[in-house]
């Protein structure tokens, strides 16, 4: 079981995404556990304040270090190397590789930032990793935490009905995923590629690999850099360039 501990000032935001679909089934089966910690519960003033004006002036508010520190100290850690992750635009970009790495851990602690950010002492003293969803700013770290929980949970053994699905996901192989088709084989004159209904599994695998490479070349050519390709695969890419000239 993978345990998530999430520090947030809006725990109610997690009830809907975790109450349906894949995450709900994973929780019901005991494959993952989700523990929400309201940072406001660890503020010691009567107004339960978790933010204050920044030293030196400037716009916005900054999340205080004390309630976050107390909340983290209340989380039972399953070992000394548990990832304690701050969700922040300044973190390393989240990727499938990181999701796969985190899915192998027994516990993850996610700290949801807010406002102008968190007191720098949270970053330098209390967490050991920072993750960003991308080069944009959200209203808070809760949405980022939900994405991390979803992406990591589906890689936990038993969560997906078919483990092969995760193995062939886009980015898991270093490439974008090949096209998918299902019944009917013909609709409005739009036909499924003949190779997929022919039953020759070797040809199907070769077609999928080729389509995955070509789709990556067209949409995300940066992913091909440094990728080890066979002579046949190089030929597929060169053939497409020739055909497009």
C-alpha positions as CSV (number, residue, x, y, z in Angstrom):
1,X,0.0,0.0,0.0
2,X,1.1,3.5,-0.8
3,X,0.3,6.1,1.8
4,X,-0.2,9.8,0.8
5,X,-0.1,12.5,3.5
6,X,-1.3,15.8,2.2
7,X,-0.9,19.1,4.1
8,X,-3.4,21.7,2.9
9,X,-5.6,24.5,4.1
10,X,-8.4,23.2,1.9
11,X,-8.8,19.5,2.6
12,X,-12.4,19.5,1.3
13,X,-11.0,20.0,-2.2
14,X,-9.9,16.3,-2.3
15,X,-13.3,14.8,-1.5
16,X,-14.6,14.8,-5.1
17,X,-11.6,13.5,-7.1
18,X,-10.9,10.9,-4.5
19,X,-14.6,9.8,-4.3
20,X,-15.0,8.4,-7.7
21,X,-13.4,6.4,-10.5
22,X,-9.9,4.8,-10.2
23,X,-8.9,6.6,-7.0
24,X,-12.0,5.5,-5.1
25,X,-11.5,1.9,-6.1
26,X,-7.8,2.0,-5.1
27,X,-8.8,3.5,-1.7
28,X,-11.6,0.9,-1.2
29,X,-9.2,-1.9,-2.0
30,X,-6.6,-0.6,0.4
31,X,-4.0,-0.2,-2.4
32,X,-3.5,3.4,-1.5
33,X,-4.3,5.5,1.6
34,X,-5.0,9.2,1.7
35,X,-4.5,11.2,4.9
36,X,-5.4,14.9,4.8
37,X,-3.9,17.3,7.4
38,X,-5.5,20.7,7.7
39,X,-2.6,23.1,8.3
40,X,-5.0,25.5,10.0
41,X,-5.4,22.9,12.8
42,X,-1.7,23.6,13.7
43,X,-2.0,27.4,13.9
44,X,-2.0,28.5,17.5
45,X,-3.8,31.8,17.3
46,X,-7.6,32.1,17.7
47,X,-8.1,33.0,14.1
48,X,-6.1,29.9,12.9
49,X,-3.9,32.1,10.7
50,X,-1.6,30.3,8.3
51,X,-0.3,33.3,6.4
52,X,1.2,36.7,7.0
53,X,2.6,39.8,5.2
54,X,6.1,39.3,3.7
55,X,9.1,40.9,5.4
56,X,10.4,43.7,3.2
57,X,6.9,44.5,1.9
58,X,5.4,43.6,-1.4
59,X,2.0,42.3,-2.6
60,X,0.3,39.2,-1.4
61,X,0.7,37.0,1.7
62,X,3.2,34.2,2.6
63,X,2.4,31.0,4.3
64,X,3.9,30.8,7.8
65,X,6.6,28.4,8.7
66,X,5.3,27.4,12.2
67,X,1.9,25.7,11.4
68,X,3.5,23.8,8.5
69,X,6.4,22.7,10.7
70,X,3.9,21.5,13.4
71,X,1.8,19.7,10.8
72,X,4.8,17.9,9.4
73,X,5.9,16.9,12.8
74,X,2.5,15.3,13.4
75,X,2.8,13.1,10.3
76,X,4.0,9.6,11.2
77,X,6.8,8.8,8.8
78,X,7.5,5.3,7.6
79,X,11.3,5.6,7.5
80,X,13.9,8.3,7.3
81,X,13.9,8.8,3.5
82,X,10.2,9.6,2.9
83,X,9.9,12.2,0.1
84,X,8.4,15.4,1.7
85,X,7.4,17.3,-1.4
86,X,6.5,21.0,-1.8
87,X,4.2,21.6,-4.7
88,X,5.6,24.9,-6.2
89,X,6.1,26.5,-9.6
90,X,9.8,26.6,-8.8
91,X,10.1,22.8,-8.5
92,X,11.4,20.2,-11.0
93,X,8.9,19.6,-13.7
94,X,6.7,16.6,-13.0
95,X,7.1,13.7,-15.5
96,X,6.2,10.1,-16.0
97,X,9.7,9.2,-14.9
98,X,9.1,10.9,-11.5
99,X,5.7,9.3,-11.2
100,X,7.2,5.9,-11.6
101,X,10.0,6.7,-9.1
102,X,7.5,7.9,-6.5
103,X,5.2,4.9,-7.0
104,X,7.9,2.6,-5.7
105,X,7.8,4.4,-2.3
106,X,5.6,3.3,0.6
107,X,4.8,6.9,1.6
108,X,4.7,10.4,0.1
109,X,4.1,13.6,2.0
110,X,2.8,16.5,-0.2
111,X,2.8,20.1,1.0
112,X,0.3,22.4,-0.8
113,X,1.6,26.0,-1.1
114,X,-0.7,29.0,-1.4
115,X,-0.7,32.8,-1.9
116,X,2.7,34.2,-2.9
117,X,4.3,31.0,-1.7
118,X,5.7,29.6,1.6
119,X,8.2,31.0,4.0
120,X,11.6,30.1,2.6
121,X,12.5,28.1,5.7
122,X,9.9,25.5,4.7
123,X,11.7,25.1,1.4
124,X,15.2,24.9,3.0
125,X,14.5,23.2,6.3
126,X,11.3,21.1,6.2
127,X,11.0,19.5,2.7
128,X,13.4,17.5,0.7
129,X,11.9,17.8,-2.8
130,X,10.0,20.4,-4.9
131,X,7.8,19.5,-7.8
132,X,6.0,21.7,-10.4
133,X,3.3,20.8,-12.9
134,X,4.7,23.2,-15.4
135,X,5.6,26.8,-16.2
136,X,2.4,28.4,-15.0
137,X,0.9,29.4,-11.6
138,X,-2.2,27.9,-10.0
139,X,-4.2,29.3,-7.1
140,X,-2.8,26.7,-4.8
141,X,-0.9,23.4,-4.5
142,X,-4.0,21.3,-4.1
143,X,-4.6,20.8,-7.8
144,X,-1.0,19.9,-8.3
145,X,-1.2,17.4,-5.4
146,X,-4.3,15.8,-7.0
147,X,-2.4,15.3,-10.3
148,X,0.6,13.8,-8.5
149,X,-1.7,11.4,-6.5
150,X,-3.6,10.3,-9.6
151,X,-0.4,9.8,-11.8
152,X,1.4,7.9,-9.1
153,X,-1.6,5.8,-7.9
154,X,-2.3,4.3,-11.3
155,X,1.3,2.9,-11.2
156,X,0.7,1.1,-7.9
157,X,0.4,-2.7,-8.6
158,X,-3.3,-3.7,-8.7
159,X,-4.8,-0.2,-9.2
160,X,-5.2,-0.6,-13.0
161,X,-7.2,-3.5,-14.2
162,X,-4.6,-4.2,-16.8
163,X,-1.0,-3.5,-15.7
164,X,0.1,-3.5,-19.4
165,X,-1.8,-0.2,-19.8
166,X,0.7,1.6,-17.6
167,X,3.7,0.0,-19.4
168,X,2.7,1.3,-22.8
169,X,1.5,4.8,-21.7
170,X,2.8,7.8,-23.4
171,X,6.2,8.8,-21.9
172,X,6.6,5.4,-20.1
173,X,8.5,4.1,-23.2
174,X,10.1,7.5,-23.9
175,X,7.7,8.0,-26.8
176,X,4.1,9.1,-27.3
177,X,1.7,6.2,-27.4
178,X,0.5,4.7,-30.7
179,X,-3.1,5.3,-32.0
180,X,-5.9,3.2,-30.5
181,X,-9.0,1.8,-32.2
182,X,-12.0,-0.3,-31.2
183,X,-15.2,-1.6,-32.7
184,X,-16.7,-1.1,-35.2
185,X,-14.0,-1.7,-37.7
186,X,-15.7,0.6,-40.2
187,X,-17.8,3.7,-39.4
188,X,-18.9,6.3,-41.9
189,X,-16.3,5.0,-44.2
190,X,-13.5,5.5,-41.6
191,X,-11.7,2.2,-41.4
192,X,-9.4,0.7,-38.7
193,X,-6.0,-0.1,-40.1
194,X,-6.1,-3.6,-41.6
195,X,-3.0,-4.7,-39.6
196,X,-4.9,-4.4,-36.3
197,X,-7.7,-6.7,-37.4
198,X,-5.5,-9.2,-39.1
199,X,-4.5,-11.1,-36.0
200,X,-0.7,-11.2,-36.7
201,X,0.6,-10.0,-33.3
202,X,4.2,-9.6,-34.5
203,X,3.0,-7.2,-37.3
204,X,0.7,-5.4,-34.8
205,X,3.6,-4.8,-32.4
206,X,5.8,-3.5,-35.3
207,X,3.0,-1.2,-36.5
208,X,2.5,0.2,-33.0
209,X,6.2,0.8,-32.6
210,X,6.4,2.5,-35.9
211,X,3.3,4.7,-35.3
212,X,4.6,5.6,-31.8
213,X,7.9,6.8,-33.3
214,X,6.2,8.7,-36.1
215,X,3.7,10.4,-33.8
216,X,6.5,11.4,-31.5
217,X,8.5,12.8,-34.4
218,X,5.5,14.9,-35.5
219,X,4.4,16.2,-32.1
220,X,7.3,15.9,-29.7
221,X,10.5,15.6,-31.6
222,X,12.5,16.6,-28.5
223,X,11.7,13.2,-27.0
224,X,13.7,11.5,-29.7
225,X,17.0,13.1,-28.7
226,X,19.4,10.6,-27.2
227,X,16.9,7.7,-27.8
228,X,18.6,4.5,-29.0
229,X,16.9,3.4,-32.3
230,X,17.4,0.4,-34.5
231,X,18.4,0.7,-38.1
232,X,14.8,-0.3,-39.0
233,X,13.4,2.5,-36.8
234,X,15.8,5.0,-38.3
235,X,14.6,3.9,-41.7
236,X,10.9,4.5,-40.7
237,X,11.7,8.1,-39.7
238,X,13.8,8.8,-42.8
239,X,11.1,7.3,-45.0
240,X,8.5,9.7,-43.6
241,X,10.8,12.7,-44.2
242,X,11.3,11.6,-47.8
243,X,7.5,11.1,-48.3
244,X,6.8,14.6,-47.0
245,X,9.3,16.4,-49.2
